[in-house]
């Protein structure tokens, strides 16, 4: 009796173990990840070709703010995002040396003026003596030369005063345009030099995108050409834009041709510094528009002939359907499609050997 019970317990244990193993397999099968798949749309040969190039958004006018004099900052009226008006005081330097030079130039001007007045009185005196015959011609000429020299010295000292006055004004920083403060890189009590940026002012209202294009497409791009722009921070949205500048020469540092694109749709959500993608649609009208083409990487072959996997579904996931096709010539854009596909259908472009008919996939 005991032996039978032991045998029964052994059988029960084996059954429980098999049950647990089968459950584990089911869980593993359920947790199998959905395979990602890359795809492209069936298009016309030589038709619209959409190319995307990345760039960075910025306002159309960016001003680096700096003083025109050397000194220590005693006042700084700038904060990130602050809206400023043209002529508004943004910062001030101590201006000690400039003020000393200004005062010295005023003293020099006063001295020159005094010398000029003395020279004029002397000239008048010598002139009267010369007219009476009591002074020589050489004395009279010397007096005139002294007066002319004094006048020139006085005029020079006046110009020096004006220059030194401007030097004092160089210690004040005013907003050159209406705009918003984009960055502040200095603080009060910091010593600065002429031309050293202490902040950035976004003075424009329109948004521009600067980017570089390769030589393979630059000839298809023209000024005033309309394009679309998307931003990483504004997913799913596209904005109208127009090309405003096209460089005629290659930028050797990037090996691309710089262009500028201006966004024509106004939207406060678009900020300077955002990463942007500019979408170009290039059209070749010299090629017939009734020839379909698919990438060469999307076409497979088995015992029944050529085939593709059509990606079905509208969301982030879908499934693939194996579709037999007939192909024509191989072009730089891919294989011509004679039969089996329609314009706009999506076909998988990678991993055809491992895809199965009806397999669930994640659109990548």
SVG drawing of the C-alpha trace seen along z (x, -y; Angstrom):
<svg xmlns="http://www.w3.org/2000/svg" viewBox="-5 -155 66 157">
<polyline fill="none" stroke="black" stroke-width="0.4" points="0.0,0.0 2.8,-2.4 4.5,-1.6 1.4,-2.6 1.1,-5.9 4.7,-6.7 4.1,-5.9 1.0,-8.1 2.9,-11.0 5.6,-10.6 3.2,-10.7 1.5,-13.8 4.8,-15.5 5.7,-14.9 2.3,-16.2 2.8,-19.4 6.2,-19.9 5.0,-19.5 2.2,-21.9 4.5,-24.5 6.9,-24.1 4.0,-24.5 2.8,-27.6 6.3,-29.0 6.4,-28.4 3.0,-30.1 4.2,-33.1 7.4,-33.3 5.4,-33.0 3.0,-35.8 5.9,-38.0 7.6,-37.6 8.4,-41.2 6.8,-42.5 9.4,-42.8 10.2,-46.3 10.2,-46.7 11.4,-49.5 9.3,-50.4 9.0,-52.8 6.0,-53.7 5.5,-52.7 6.1,-55.8 6.2,-56.9 9.6,-56.7 11.0,-60.2 8.0,-61.6 8.0,-63.5 11.1,-62.8 10.9,-63.9 14.3,-64.6 14.8,-65.7 17.7,-67.7 18.2,-68.8 19.0,-72.3 18.5,-74.6 15.8,-77.3 16.7,-80.8 15.2,-84.2 15.9,-86.1 18.0,-88.7 20.3,-87.7 22.4,-90.4 25.4,-89.8 25.3,-92.4 28.7,-93.9 30.2,-97.1 32.5,-99.3 34.7,-100.1 36.8,-98.3 35.6,-98.3 33.8,-96.6 30.0,-96.1 28.2,-98.1 24.7,-97.6 23.1,-94.8 19.4,-94.9 19.1,-91.7 17.3,-88.4 16.6,-85.4 13.4,-85.8 13.1,-89.5 11.3,-91.6 13.2,-94.9 12.5,-98.0 14.9,-99.8 17.0,-102.3 16.4,-100.6 19.4,-100.7 20.7,-97.1 24.0,-97.6 26.6,-100.1 30.4,-100.1 32.2,-102.0 33.9,-104.2 36.6,-105.5 39.3,-105.8 37.0,-107.2 35.8,-109.9 39.3,-110.9 40.3,-111.1 37.2,-113.3 38.0,-115.6 41.6,-115.8 40.5,-116.7 38.3,-119.5 41.2,-121.0 43.3,-120.7 40.6,-122.4 40.3,-125.3 44.1,-125.7 44.1,-125.8 41.3,-128.3 43.2,-130.5 46.3,-130.3 44.2,-131.1 42.7,-134.2 46.2,-135.3 47.5,-134.8 44.6,-136.8 45.2,-139.7 48.9,-139.6 48.1,-139.5 45.8,-142.6 48.5,-144.5 51.3,-143.7 49.0,-144.5 48.3,-148.0 52.0,-148.5 52.8,-147.3 50.2,-149.6 51.8,-152.5 55.3,-151.4 56.4,-150.6 56.7,-146.9 58.4,-144.9 56.7,-142.6 58.4,-139.6 56.9,-140.3 53.5,-140.6 53.9,-137.3 55.1,-135.5 52.0,-136.8 49.7,-135.5 51.4,-132.1 51.2,-131.8 47.5,-132.6 46.8,-130.1 48.7,-127.4 46.6,-128.3 43.4,-128.1 44.3,-124.6 45.3,-123.4 42.0,-124.6 40.0,-122.9 41.9,-119.7 41.2,-119.8 37.5,-120.3 37.5,-117.1 39.3,-115.3 36.6,-116.3 33.9,-115.0 35.8,-111.7 36.3,-111.3 32.6,-112.0 31.8,-109.3 34.1,-107.0 32.0,-107.5 28.9,-106.6 30.6,-103.4 30.3,-102.3 26.5,-102.2 24.8,-99.4 21.4,-100.1 19.1,-97.7 19.7,-98.2 16.3,-96.8 13.0,-95.5 13.3,-91.9 13.9,-89.3 17.0,-88.4 18.1,-84.9 21.1,-84.5 23.2,-86.4 26.9,-85.5 28.1,-88.1 27.4,-89.4 27.7,-92.6 31.3,-93.3 32.7,-91.3 35.5,-93.0 34.8,-93.0 36.7,-94.1 35.4,-95.9 33.4,-93.5 33.2,-90.8 29.6,-89.3 27.7,-89.5 24.3,-88.5 22.3,-87.7 19.2,-89.5 16.7,-87.9 15.5,-90.9 13.6,-89.3 10.0,-88.1 10.3,-85.5 12.0,-82.1 14.8,-81.1 16.5,-77.7 20.1,-77.5 21.3,-74.2 23.6,-72.8 22.7,-70.8 25.0,-68.3 26.0,-69.0 23.6,-66.2 20.5,-68.3 21.7,-72.0 20.9,-72.6 17.3,-71.6 16.9,-74.3 16.0,-77.8 15.3,-81.0 11.6,-81.5 11.0,-77.7 8.4,-76.5 9.2,-73.7 7.8,-72.1 9.4,-72.2 8.9,-69.9 10.3,-70.3 11.3,-67.5 9.5,-69.4 6.3,-69.6 5.7,-66.1 3.2,-65.3 3.0,-69.0 4.4,-70.5 4.8,-74.2 5.0,-76.1 8.4,-77.8 10.2,-79.4 13.9,-79.4 15.3,-83.0 19.0,-82.4 21.1,-80.0 24.9,-80.1 26.6,-80.0 29.8,-78.4 30.6,-75.4 31.3,-75.8 34.6,-73.8 34.2,-73.3 31.0,-71.2 31.4,-70.3 27.8,-71.5 26.1,-74.5 24.5,-76.7 20.9,-77.8 18.4,-79.7 14.8,-78.8 12.2,-81.2 9.1,-79.7 6.0,-81.5 3.6,-80.0 3.6,-82.0 3.5,-79.9 4.7,-81.0 5.6,-77.4 8.5,-77.6 11.6,-78.7 15.0,-79.7 17.4,-76.7 14.9,-74.0 16.0,-71.1 14.2,-71.2 13.8,-69.0 13.3,-70.7 11.4,-68.6 12.1,-69.2 9.9,-67.8 12.0,-67.4 10.1,-66.7 11.5,-65.4 8.9,-66.2 10.9,-64.7 10.1,-61.1 6.7,-59.4 4.5,-59.5 2.9,-56.1 5.8,-53.9 5.8,-52.5 9.1,-51.9 10.1,-50.1 13.5,-50.0 15.7,-47.2 16.0,-46.1 12.3,-45.4 12.2,-42.8 12.8,-39.2 12.8,-36.0 11.7,-32.4 10.7,-29.4 7.5,-31.2 9.3,-34.3 9.7,-37.9 7.8,-39.1 7.5,-41.9 6.0,-42.2 3.2,-44.8 2.9,-46.5 -0.8,-46.7 -2.2,-48.9 -2.4,-52.5 -1.1,-52.7 2.3,-52.0 1.8,-48.2 0.4,-46.2 1.1,-43.0 2.8,-42.0 1.4,-40.3 3.5,-38.5 2.7,-39.7 4.0,-38.4 5.0,-41.0 6.4,-41.3 9.4,-43.7 10.9,-45.6 14.2,-47.3 16.5,-48.3 16.7,-52.1 18.8,-54.2 15.5,-54.5 14.9,-50.7 12.9,-48.2 10.2,-49.2 6.9,-47.4 5.0,-45.9 2.3,-44.1 1.2,-43.5 1.4,-46.9 -0.4,-50.2 0.8,-53.7 1.2,-54.6 1.3,-51.0 4.0,-50.4 6.6,-47.7 9.1,-46.3 12.7,-47.2 14.8,-44.9 14.8,-41.4 12.7,-39.8 14.2,-36.3 12.9,-36.3 9.5,-37.8 6.4,-35.5 3.1,-36.1 0.7,-37.6 3.3,-38.3 2.6,-41.2 5.2,-44.0 6.0,-47.4 6.4,-50.2 9.8,-51.8"/>
</svg>
